[in-house]
Each structure stands twice: as C-alpha cells, then as structure tokens.
C-alpha cells in the first residue's frame, strides 16, 4: 500500500517535470521562429 503511494508521487513528479520541460521547449521554438 505504501509503495503504491510512493510510485504515485513519483509519477506526479515526472508528469510535472515533463510539463515544465515541454513548456520550455515550446518557448524555445517560438523564439527561434
């Protein structure tokens, strides 16, 4: 039960990370265009 909670937390962190990285990439592309 506790390991599932930990994994869920890690998934949330990974999703947040990818969302921030994705927005950075979009901004970079907009600046280049």
PDB file of N, CA, C and O in Angstrom:
ATOM      1  N   UNK A   1       0.843  -1.204   0.000  1.00  0.00           N
ATOM      2  CA  UNK A   1       0.000   0.000   0.000  1.00  0.00           C
ATOM      3  C   UNK A   1       0.880   1.255   0.000  1.00  0.00           C
ATOM      4  O   UNK A   1       0.642   2.173  -0.786  1.00  0.00           O
ATOM      5  N   UNK A   2       1.884   1.305   0.865  1.00  0.00           N
ATOM      6  CA  UNK A   2       2.746   2.490   0.948  1.00  0.00           C
ATOM      7  C   UNK A   2       3.585   2.637  -0.328  1.00  0.00           C
ATOM      8  O   UNK A   2       3.849   3.755  -0.768  1.00  0.00           O
ATOM      9  N   UNK A   3       4.006   1.508  -0.924  1.00  0.00           N
ATOM     10  CA  UNK A   3       4.814   1.576  -2.148  1.00  0.00           C
ATOM     11  C   UNK A   3       3.988   2.145  -3.300  1.00  0.00           C
ATOM     12  O   UNK A   3       4.517   2.866  -4.146  1.00  0.00           O
ATOM     13  N   UNK A   4       2.701   1.824  -3.334  1.00  0.00           N
ATOM     14  CA  UNK A   4       1.824   2.373  -4.380  1.00  0.00           C
ATOM     15  C   UNK A   4       1.752   3.886  -4.224  1.00  0.00           C
ATOM     16  O   UNK A   4       1.797   4.620  -5.211  1.00  0.00           O
ATOM     17  N   UNK A   5       1.640   4.351  -2.982  1.00  0.00           N
ATOM     18  CA  UNK A   5       1.600   5.796  -2.728  1.00  0.00           C
ATOM     19  C   UNK A   5       2.876   6.458  -3.194  1.00  0.00           C
ATOM     20  O   UNK A   5       2.837   7.531  -3.797  1.00  0.00           O
ATOM     21  N   UNK A   6       4.017   5.825  -2.918  1.00  0.00           N
ATOM     22  CA  UNK A   6       5.313   6.384  -3.345  1.00  0.00           C
ATOM     23  C   UNK A   6       5.381   6.456  -4.866  1.00  0.00           C
ATOM     24  O   UNK A   6       5.781   7.475  -5.429  1.00  0.00           O
ATOM     25  N   UNK A   7       4.983   5.359  -5.533  1.00  0.00           N
ATOM     26  CA  UNK A   7       5.021   5.329  -7.000  1.00  0.00           C
ATOM     27  C   UNK A   7       4.117   6.409  -7.581  1.00  0.00           C
ATOM     28  O   UNK A   7       4.474   7.057  -8.565  1.00  0.00           O
ATOM     29  N   UNK A   8       2.947   6.605  -6.976  1.00  0.00           N
ATOM     30  CA  UNK A   8       2.021   7.628  -7.467  1.00  0.00           C
ATOM     31  C   UNK A   8       2.663   9.004  -7.343  1.00  0.00           C
ATOM     32  O   UNK A   8       2.539   9.839  -8.239  1.00  0.00           O
ATOM     33  N   UNK A   9       3.350   9.236  -6.225  1.00  0.00           N
ATOM     34  CA  UNK A   9       4.019  10.515  -6.011  1.00  0.00           C
ATOM     35  C   UNK A   9       5.103  10.712  -7.064  1.00  0.00           C
ATOM     36  O   UNK A   9       5.242  11.805  -7.614  1.00  0.00           O
ATOM     37  N   UNK A  10       5.868   9.666  -7.349  1.00  0.00           N
ATOM     38  CA  UNK A  10       6.930   9.746  -8.355  1.00  0.00           C
ATOM     39  C   UNK A  10       6.315  10.049  -9.726  1.00  0.00           C
ATOM     40  O   UNK A  10       6.837  10.882 -10.467  1.00  0.00           O
ATOM     41  N   UNK A  11       5.203   9.373 -10.068  1.00  0.00           N
ATOM     42  CA  UNK A  11       4.536   9.629 -11.342  1.00  0.00           C
ATOM     43  C   UNK A  11       4.127  11.093 -11.442  1.00  0.00           C
ATOM     44  O   UNK A  11       4.278  11.715 -12.493  1.00  0.00           O
ATOM     45  N   UNK A  12       3.612  11.639 -10.348  1.00  0.00           N
ATOM     46  CA  UNK A  12       3.175  13.032 -10.330  1.00  0.00           C
ATOM     47  C   UNK A  12       4.367  13.959 -10.591  1.00  0.00           C
ATOM     48  O   UNK A  12       4.260  14.916 -11.357  1.00  0.00           O
ATOM     49  N   UNK A  13       5.494  13.667  -9.950  1.00  0.00           N
ATOM     50  CA  UNK A  13       6.711  14.474 -10.124  1.00  0.00           C
ATOM     51  C   UNK A  13       7.185  14.394 -11.580  1.00  0.00           C
ATOM     52  O   UNK A  13       7.555  15.407 -12.173  1.00  0.00           O
ATOM     53  N   UNK A  14       7.171  13.186 -12.147  1.00  0.00           N
ATOM     54  CA  UNK A  14       7.601  13.006 -13.539  1.00  0.00           C
ATOM     55  C   UNK A  14       6.684  13.786 -14.473  1.00  0.00           C
ATOM     56  O   UNK A  14       7.163  14.446 -15.395  1.00  0.00           O
ATOM     57  N   UNK A  15       5.367  13.719 -14.248  1.00  0.00           N
ATOM     58  CA  UNK A  15       4.420  14.447 -15.090  1.00  0.00           C
ATOM     59  C   UNK A  15       4.666  15.940 -14.988  1.00  0.00           C
ATOM     60  O   UNK A  15       4.679  16.639 -16.001  1.00  0.00           O
ATOM     61  N   UNK A  16       4.863  16.438 -13.767  1.00  0.00           N
ATOM     62  CA  UNK A  16       5.144  17.867 -13.571  1.00  0.00           C
ATOM     63  C   UNK A  16       6.427  18.257 -14.286  1.00  0.00           C
ATOM     64  O   UNK A  16       6.504  19.313 -14.914  1.00  0.00           O
ATOM     65  N   UNK A  17       7.449  17.383 -14.185  1.00  0.00           N
ATOM     66  CA  UNK A  17       8.732  17.639 -14.843  1.00  0.00           C
ATOM     67  C   UNK A  17       8.543  17.757 -16.352  1.00  0.00           C
ATOM     68  O   UNK A  17       9.037  18.698 -16.973  1.00  0.00           O
ATOM     69  N   UNK A  18       7.824  16.793 -16.943  1.00  0.00           N
ATOM     70  CA  UNK A  18       7.645  16.807 -18.399  1.00  0.00           C
ATOM     71  C   UNK A  18       6.817  17.994 -18.843  1.00  0.00           C
ATOM     72  O   UNK A  18       7.058  18.554 -19.912  1.00  0.00           O
ATOM     73  N   UNK A  19       5.831  18.390 -18.022  1.00  0.00           N
ATOM     74  CA  UNK A  19       5.018  19.555 -18.377  1.00  0.00           C
ATOM     75  C   UNK A  19       5.878  20.816 -18.410  1.00  0.00           C
ATOM     76  O   UNK A  19       5.743  21.632 -19.323  1.00  0.00           O
ATOM     77  N   UNK A  20       6.758  20.983 -17.424  1.00  0.00           N
ATOM     78  CA  UNK A  20       7.615  22.175 -17.385  1.00  0.00           C
ATOM     79  C   UNK A  20       8.644  22.122 -18.514  1.00  0.00           C
ATOM     80  O   UNK A  20       8.927  23.141 -19.144  1.00  0.00           O
ATOM     81  N   UNK A  21       9.200  20.943 -18.770  1.00  0.00           N
ATOM     82  CA  UNK A  21      10.171  20.804 -19.865  1.00  0.00           C
ATOM     83  C   UNK A  21       9.494  21.082 -21.202  1.00  0.00           C
ATOM     84  O   UNK A  21      10.074  21.736 -22.069  1.00  0.00           O
ATOM     85  N   UNK A  22       8.270  20.589 -21.372  1.00  0.00           N
ATOM     86  CA  UNK A  22       7.521  20.804 -22.613  1.00  0.00           C
ATOM     87  C   UNK A  22       7.259  22.277 -22.851  1.00  0.00           C
ATOM     88  O   UNK A  22       7.391  22.753 -23.978  1.00  0.00           O
ATOM     89  N   UNK A  23       6.891  23.005 -21.812  1.00  0.00           N
ATOM     90  CA  UNK A  23       6.613  24.435 -21.971  1.00  0.00           C
ATOM     91  C   UNK A  23       7.903  25.191 -22.293  1.00  0.00           C
ATOM     92  O   UNK A  23       7.878  26.170 -23.039  1.00  0.00           O
ATOM     93  N   UNK A  24       9.023  24.741 -21.736  1.00  0.00           N
ATOM     94  CA  UNK A  24      10.313  25.366 -22.053  1.00  0.00           C
ATOM     95  C   UNK A  24      10.630  25.163 -23.531  1.00  0.00           C
ATOM     96  O   UNK A  24      11.064  26.093 -24.211  1.00  0.00           O
ATOM     97  N   UNK A  25      10.411  23.938 -24.028  1.00  0.00           N
ATOM     98  CA  UNK A  25      10.687  23.622 -25.431  1.00  0.00           C
ATOM     99  C   UNK A  25       9.814  24.478 -26.344  1.00  0.00           C
ATOM    100  O   UNK A  25      10.289  24.993 -27.356  1.00  0.00           O
ATOM    101  N   UNK A  26       8.527  24.633 -25.987  1.00  0.00           N
ATOM    102  CA  UNK A  26       7.618  25.440 -26.800  1.00  0.00           C
ATOM    103  C   UNK A  26       8.106  26.881 -26.865  1.00  0.00           C
ATOM    104  O   UNK A  26       8.106  27.494 -27.933  1.00  0.00           O
ATOM    105  N   UNK A  27       8.518  27.419 -25.727  1.00  0.00           N
ATOM    106  CA  UNK A  27       9.017  28.801 -25.694  1.00  0.00           C
ATOM    107  C   UNK A  27      10.254  28.932 -26.571  1.00  0.00           C
ATOM    108  O   UNK A  27      10.405  29.919 -27.291  1.00  0.00           O
ATOM    109  N   UNK A  28      11.133  27.945 -26.514  1.00  0.00           N
ATOM    110  CA  UNK A  28      12.360  27.954 -27.308  1.00  0.00           C
ATOM    111  C   UNK A  28      12.009  27.964 -28.802  1.00  0.00           C
ATOM    112  O   UNK A  28      12.594  28.721 -29.576  1.00  0.00           O
ATOM    113  N   UNK A  29      11.051  27.118 -29.201  1.00  0.00           N
ATOM    114  CA  UNK A  29      10.648  27.043 -30.605  1.00  0.00           C
ATOM    115  C   UNK A  29      10.038  28.362 -31.049  1.00  0.00           C
ATOM    116  O   UNK A  29      10.303  28.830 -32.157  1.00  0.00           O
ATOM    117  N   UNK A  30       9.216  28.966 -30.184  1.00  0.00           N
ATOM    118  CA  UNK A  30       8.589  30.241 -30.530  1.00  0.00           C
ATOM    119  C   UNK A  30       9.647  31.324 -30.731  1.00  0.00           C
ATOM    120  O   UNK A  30       9.522  32.157 -31.629  1.00  0.00           O
ATOM    121  N   UNK A  31      10.681  31.313 -29.902  1.00  0.00           N
ATOM    122  CA  UNK A  31      11.751  32.313 -30.036  1.00  0.00           C
ATOM    123  C   UNK A  31      12.526  32.108 -31.338  1.00  0.00           C
ATOM    124  O   UNK A  31      12.912  33.078 -31.990  1.00  0.00           O
ATOM    125  N   UNK A  32      12.755  30.843 -31.718  1.00  0.00           N
ATOM    126  CA  UNK A  32      13.513  30.554 -32.934  1.00  0.00           C
ATOM    127  C   UNK A  32      12.734  30.953 -34.186  1.00  0.00           C
ATOM    128  O   UNK A  32      13.338  31.391 -35.165  1.00  0.00           O
ATOM    129  N   UNK A  33      11.413  30.813 -34.178  1.00  0.00           N
ATOM    130  CA  UNK A  33      10.580  31.074 -35.356  1.00  0.00           C
ATOM    131  C   UNK A  33      10.419  32.555 -35.666  1.00  0.00           C
ATOM    132  O   UNK A  33       9.743  32.913 -36.630  1.00  0.00           O
TER     133      UNK A  33
END
